[in-house]
Structure formats: C-alpha cells, structure tokens
C-alpha cells in the first residue's frame, strides 16, 4: 500500500529525472507554497514579525512607529520608526537606555548626521535633544515602552 509521502517522492524523483514537464506555479500557488515552507522552517520558540505584519501608528506629524515586541516584565519594547522627509521628533528624556539602529535614510541629531548601519545608545536619564530626518528615515529602536496615548 502506498502512502501520500510515497506518491510525493515518486513525483519528485520523476521531476528530477526530467520526466515531468516544468510548469511555473501561479502567483497564488507560489505564495501558498512559500507560506507553508516558511511556517515549517520557523522555530516555534521565536517571535517573527513579517514585513507586511503589524500596524503603523502615527505618533507625531510625519512620524510613525510599528511595535515589533513589547515586554511588560522588562518595561521595554522594540519598534520600527518611519520618519517622512523633514519630520522632527522633539526633545525628550529617557527613563531607560535606548538603542537605535538606522536602517534607511538618515537622521540628524545635535548637528551630526547618522546613516544606515549607524548605531546610537542613549543612556537612561539623558535629555535627548530633538532629531529630524532631512530626506526621510527608517530606524529600529529598543527602549522604554511608549505611552499609547501618544499615538494619534
């Protein structure tokens, strides 16, 4: 008695031997296959947030964030920040260390421009001067949990 796995193996062997004509899967079929493959290979003990997942929240004009991870136990969160060209984040204070990694575009802080790959660490208790994105920017922030009332 053959099983579905035997049938799948027979089809794979025939395809590898060139006995089955090559067919391009439809876009929808390809997406379904990729989704199943990615679900099978993702470790179950990891948090994975895909590019198209999550919601962007506008917190200031031209400034949006997407929360990737939040830990009440650690009082921290990891967020993506997207600033439109010319957008500005006002002066503020940090209650805990804040890490920033610039991913796209650039931000200017205290007269210095930071570009993709640049990492900044602002220690807890430091007054953070305003910064802005002259041509727009995308960066990752790991720091304190933002007050939800800030979201417009």
C-alpha positions in Angstrom: 0.0 0.0 0.0 1.5 3.4 -1.0 1.1 6.5 1.1 0.9 10.1 0.1 4.5 10.5 1.0 5.4 7.7 -1.4 3.5 9.4 -4.1 5.2 12.7 -3.4 8.6 11.0 -3.5 7.7 9.4 -6.9 6.7 12.8 -8.3 9.9 14.4 -7.0 12.1 11.6 -8.5 10.3 11.8 -11.8 10.7 15.6 -11.9 14.4 15.3 -11.1 14.8 12.7 -13.9 13.2 15.2 -16.3 10.2 13.0 -16.9 7.7 15.7 -15.9 7.4 18.9 -17.9 8.4 22.1 -16.0 5.4 24.3 -15.1 5.5 27.7 -13.5 3.2 27.8 -10.5 0.6 30.6 -10.4 1.4 33.6 -8.2 -1.2 32.4 -5.7 0.1 28.8 -5.7 3.7 30.1 -5.2 2.6 32.3 -2.3 0.8 29.4 -0.6 3.8 27.1 -1.0 6.2 29.8 0.3 3.9 30.4 3.3 3.8 26.7 4.1 7.6 26.4 3.7 8.3 29.4 6.0 5.9 28.1 8.6 7.7 24.8 8.6 11.2 26.2 9.0 10.4 29.0 11.5 11.4 27.9 15.0 8.4 27.7 17.3 10.1 29.5 20.2 10.9 32.6 18.2 8.8 35.7 17.6 8.8 36.5 13.9 7.1 39.7 12.6 7.0 39.7 8.8 7.4 42.9 6.8 3.7 43.1 6.0 2.6 42.3 9.5 1.8 44.7 12.3 0.3 48.1 12.2 2.0 51.5 11.8 0.8 54.2 14.3 1.3 57.9 13.7 2.6 59.4 16.9 3.6 62.9 15.5 3.1 64.5 12.1 5.2 62.6 9.7 6.4 60.1 12.4 5.0 56.6 12.6 6.0 53.5 14.6 5.4 49.8 14.4 5.7 47.8 17.6 7.6 44.6 17.0 7.9 43.4 20.6 6.8 44.6 24.0 7.8 43.2 27.4 6.0 44.4 30.4 8.4 42.4 32.6 11.3 44.3 31.2 9.4 47.6 30.7 10.9 47.6 27.2 9.8 47.4 23.6 11.3 47.1 20.2 9.9 49.4 17.5 10.4 50.5 13.9 10.2 54.2 13.4 9.5 55.7 10.0 10.0 59.5 9.5 8.9 61.3 6.4 11.2 63.8 4.9 11.7 66.8 7.2 9.8 65.1 10.1 11.1 66.0 13.6 11.0 64.3 17.0 11.0 66.8 19.8 13.4 66.9 22.8 12.6 64.2 25.3 14.1 62.3 28.3 14.7 58.5 28.6 13.8 56.6 31.7 16.0 53.6 30.5 18.7 53.0 27.9 17.6 53.4 24.3 19.3 51.7 21.4 18.8 53.0 17.8 20.0 51.4 14.6 19.5 53.4 11.4 18.2 51.2 8.6 17.3 53.6 5.7 17.7 57.3 5.0 19.4 59.4 7.7 18.6 61.2 10.9 20.3 64.4 12.2 20.9 64.8 15.9 22.9 67.6 17.5 24.3 68.6 14.2 25.6 65.1 13.3 24.0 63.0 10.5 23.6 59.3 11.1 23.2 56.9 8.1 22.2 53.2 7.5 24.2 50.9 9.8 24.9 53.6 12.4 24.1 52.6 16.0 23.3 55.0 18.8 22.9 54.3 22.5 21.3 57.0 24.7 21.7 56.1 28.4 18.8 56.3 30.9 18.3 59.8 32.4 19.8 61.7 29.4 17.9 64.5 27.9 17.6 63.6 24.2 17.7 66.7 22.0 15.4 66.9 19.0 16.3 65.0 15.9 15.0 65.0 12.3 15.1 63.2 9.0 16.1 65.5 6.2 15.1 63.1 3.4 13.1 60.5 5.5 14.4 57.6 7.6 13.6 54.1 8.9 15.3 53.0 12.1 14.9 50.4 14.9 14.5 51.5 18.5 14.8 49.3 21.6 13.9 51.2 24.7 11.2 52.1 27.1 7.5 51.3 26.4 5.9 54.3 24.7 2.7 55.7 26.2 -0.1 54.5 24.0 -1.8 57.9 24.4 1.0 59.4 22.2 -0.4 57.6 19.2 -2.6 59.9 17.0 
